[in-house]
Amino acid sequence: MTASLLLSLGLALATPDTRPIECSACDGWNEPQAPFRLHGDSWYVGTRGLSSVLVATPEGLVLIDGGLPQSAPLIAASVESLGFRMDQVRYLLNSHEHFDHAGGLAALQRLSGAPVLATAEGAHALRRGSTAHDDPQAGFGDEVNGYPPVADVRELADGNTFTLGGTTFTLQASPGHAPGGSTWTWRSCEGSDCRDLVFADSLTAVSAPGYRFTDQPARVEALRASIARVAALPCDLLVSAHPGFSGLFEKLAEREAEPSRNALLDPGACRAYAETGEAWLARRLAEEARSAD
């Protein structure tokens, strides 16, 4: 299915809970992307700038992340274009509770009837439809951070798992970028070729103006612990919450140029992604130190 057809289908599905959020990056984030297989029964169904992954099992579907409110129709159209139905989705998962990853969850829940699974911190923010008050980006205010609240959110603790159709998903808590951050892991098989897949939360030190990570040592410690945790995960294929941060489409282009080799399979991807997060944090702390001089 072409990107233009996906966009047309998405517009046709527009409803109040998909009313667009406007921001300087939103149009680029929401550029349509045709869905593609990652490995086995795992598929990329997100937009060009915001990842969403579909995992098909014999007992139903699992959908990870909802993008912006205006992303939900595009995600749903991608799911349908692969021959699935939204009412087959049994669980919706979230990486973190910011509007560009959680904004579409209310609409996707309406279409599927599936509960959203998140950490306790993430669940609180999702239910009210905005960031937590201690989020580094909370200073932007609910007018900027707000999105359609999610009605049915169920809480999982760090390390909790659930199994659907023989596939087990694990919540790996990854706070720091957002208090309720979650990285999700599972194994996906093509015949006997089974791989460890990771949907990695954002690991960047980003905030509203005036926020200083230097003044929040617990937040810095949490972010560093999350970075280390992602680096150490079994990781054959990585999808990051923003696909550009893990070079997903560059690897896809390599695979299309050489179909006999799945260039998306990269056992060093999680380590490289974590190193990017650590470098970002180091730059941010150095900038804060200079500004304090």
N, C-alpha and C positions, 0 to 999 in steps of 0.2 A: 504494500500500500504506500502511495507516495505521500510526501510531507504535506502537499497542498490538499490532498483528499482527507488526511488526518485533521488538518485545520478546519476544513469544511464540516466534517463530522463533529468536531469539537464545538464549533460555533452553534451547530444545530442542537446540541445538548445543553446550551447555556441556561442557567437558572439563577435565582437570587444568591444561592450559596456558592456560585461560581463567578460572582461579580468581580471584575478585575481589581486587584491591588495595583496601584501605580507607584512605580519607583524608577530610579534612573537605570537600574540593571534589569528590570522585570521583562521588558520586551525581548532582550537577548536571552535571558534565562528560559523564557517560554517559547523560544523558536521550536517549531515542530521537528521531531525526529522519528523516522520510521523505526518500528521495533526490530530487534534482532536477537538471535539466540546467543547466550553467553556460553553455556555448557550444559549438556543434558536437557533437563526440563526447566532450566532457569533462563529468563528472558529479560532484556532491557526494554522497558516500556515507557521510559521517562522522556522528557524534552531534551533539547540540545544542551541546556545548562543546568538542569535539575534532575538528578537520578531518581528513577523508580524501577524496581525489579519485581517481576512476577515469577513465582515458583509454582509449578504445576505438580500436584500429587494425585494419586488415584482417589483420594477422598476430598479433593477440592484444592483451591488456590490460596496462596499467601501473597500479599501485595505489600511491598516495602516502600514507604514514603509517598506523600501526596502532592509535593510541589506547591505551587501557588494555587489559590482558588481557581484561577483561570486555566491551570494545568490539568485539573481533574477531568474535564471533557476530553482532552487529548490523551490522557492516560487511559481512560475508559475506552476510547476509540481504538487505541493500540491493542488493548486486551482483546477486544471483540475482533479485531482484524486477524488475530492469531488463531481464531476459531473457538475462543473461550467466551463465557458469559460473565458479566459482573456478579450475577447472583450465585456464581460458583465460588466466589471469594469467601473464605471462612475466617481469615484474620487479616487485619491491617496492622502493619508495624510502622514505627516512627523512629527516625534517627535522632531528631531533637525538635524542640517545640517552637522554632522560629517560623515566621509566616511563609518563608520560601520553601519549607519542607513539610509543614503541618497545615498550611492554608487550604489545601485541597482535600483534607481528610474528611471533613463534614460531608462534602458532596459525595465522595467515594463511599462513605458509610451509608448515605442515603441510597445509593445505587446498589449496594451489595448487602446491606443489613449486617455487615460483619463488625465485631468489636475491634477497637484499636488497643494494642498492647504497648505499654510504655513503663518507664520507671515511675515511682511515686511522685518524684519532682516533676517529671514530664507530664504525668497525668493531670496534676493540679493545673498546670499552665494550659494544657489542651482543653480542659473543661471550661476554663474562663475565656479562652480564645485570645491569649496574649502571653508575653514572656513572664517568667517569674520576676518578682520584685528585686531579687538579688542577681539577676542576669546581667552580665556586662553590657548588654544592649538595652536594658530597661530604661535608660535615660532618654531614649527616643520617644517614650510615652506610648500609651495604648493607641493613640491616633495613628501612629506609624506602625507599631508592632502588632496591632490587632488583626484578627482573622475570624472566620466563622467558628464558634465554639463546637467542640465535639461532645456529643451526648453520652456515648457508651465507650468509656475508657477503662480498661482493666490493668491493674498494676502487677508488674513482675519485679522481683528483686534481682540484683546482680547475680549472674550465673544461673538463673532459672532457665529452664528449657520447656518447650512444648513440642509434641510430635504430631504430625498430620500425614497420613498416608505413607508412613515409613520414613519420612524426612524429619529430622530433629533440628530445631532452631534454638540457638542459645543467645540470650541477651548478655552482652559484655558491656557493663556500664562504662561510659566514656565522658564524664563530666569535664567541664573546663570551658569549652566554647559556649556551652549552655549547661545549666545545672542538671537537666534531665537527659543529657546526651546518652545515646545507646549505639553500640556497634552490634550488628547481627551476623552470626556465622551459621553455616549449614554445609552439608555435603551434597553434591549434585553428580549424578552418574550418567554417562553415555555407555550403555552396556556394562562392561566390567571396568571401565575407566572412570573411577570416582575421584572427585576433586574437592578440596576445601575452598568454599566461596566465602567472601567477606563483603558485607555492605558496611563501609566504614563511616562513622560519624565525622563531622568537621573537626579539625584539630587546630584551627587558627585562633590566635589571640586578637579578636575583633571586639570593638566596644562602641558605645555612644561617646560623643565628645565629653571630656572631663573625667572619664573613668581612668584610673591608673591601676594596672595590674600590680605594679610595685607595692601599692598600698593594700593589696589583697593576697597575702602570701598563701592562704589556703586555696585560693583559686589557681594560683600558679602551680602549687603542688598537685592539685587535682588534674590540671592540664598536662603536666609532665608525666604523671602516672598514667593518664589515658594514652599519651603518645607512646610510652614504653609498652603499654599493654597491646596496642595495635601492632607495634613493631614485632612483638613476640608471637603473634597468632599464627597457627597453621594457615597458610595463605597461598593457594594456587592461582586464584583469580580475585582481583579486587575491583569493586565498584565503590567509589567515594561519593558522598552526598552531592557534591558538585563534581561532575565527571571530569571536568578540565583539570582538576587538581591531581588526578591520577593518570592523565594521558589516555583515557579510555578510547576516544575516537581516533587518536593516532594509532593505537594498537589495532583498532577495528580496520583502519585503512590498510595496515600491514597484512592482516588476515585476508582481506579481500584481494590484495595483490598476490598473495601466496596461499590459496585456499587449503593446501595440504597441511599447513601449519597453523594452529590456532594461536596467534600472537597475543590473544587476550590472556593466555596462561603464562603467568610470570611470577614465580615463587619469591622474587625479591620485591614485589610491588608494595607490600605492606610496610616493609622496612624503609623503602624509598619515600613512601607517603608520610611515614612518621618523621623521617629526617626533615622533610619540608615543613612539617608543623613545628619541630624543635627550632629550626632556623628562623621561622616567622616569630616565634616567641622571643628568641634571643634578640632579634632586631627591635621588637616592640619594647623590651625592657631597656635596651640601650638607648632608644629614642627617649624614653621616659627619664632615664638618668641624665641625658644631655639637657632636657627641658628643665630639669630641677636645678641645674648649675646657675 
